[in-house]
Amino acid sequence: MAKPNAQIVYTTCSIAFEENEYVVSKVLKLLGKDVVEIERQ
């Protein structure tokens, strides 16, 4: 797992919902966490 205050980046080469938003939402739900949007630079 990541160190405290670290960022985790999940990336795929697919635009499929099942490989992207669905996976992230399931993991966050299991961990009791929320999505935090970051500003692109």
GUSE-791101 format. One record per residue: y negated, x, z negated of N, C-alpha, C in turn. Coordinates in steps of 0.05 Angstrom, whole numbers, plus 5000, padded with zeros to 4 digits. Layout:
N
YXZYXZYXZ...
***
This chain:
41
502350175000500050005000497550185000495350065006492850215008491650264980490050474978488650544954486550334948485750304923483550114916481150154934479949934943477549934960477950044988480450084996481050175023481049945042480849995067480949795088483649815102484849585108487349585123486749465150487549595171487049495198489749435211490049185220492449095233491749045262493149175281492449145309494949115325494848965347497048935366495848965394497648975413496748985441497148715454497248505437497848235447495548045439495247835455493347625447494747385436497347415432498947185422498347125393497846865388497146775361499346865341501846845349504146915331504147205323502947375338502947665332500347755318498347575318495747655307494947485284493447275289492347105267494446995249496746915260498846795244499946995224500547235233501647445215499647515193497147555201495047625181494747405161494547155170494146935151496546905132498946955141501246935123501247155102500647395110500547615091498347575070495947495079493747435061494447215042495747005051496546785034498546875013500447045021502347145002501047314980498947464988497547644969495347504954494747254961492547104949489847214956489547314980487147434990485847275012483347345019481847205040481047405061480447305085479447465106476547525101475747775105473047865102472147975129470347835142469347935168467548165164467748365181466048595180464348605205461948715203460148735225461048965244461248905269461949125289459549305293460049555296457949745300457949855328
***
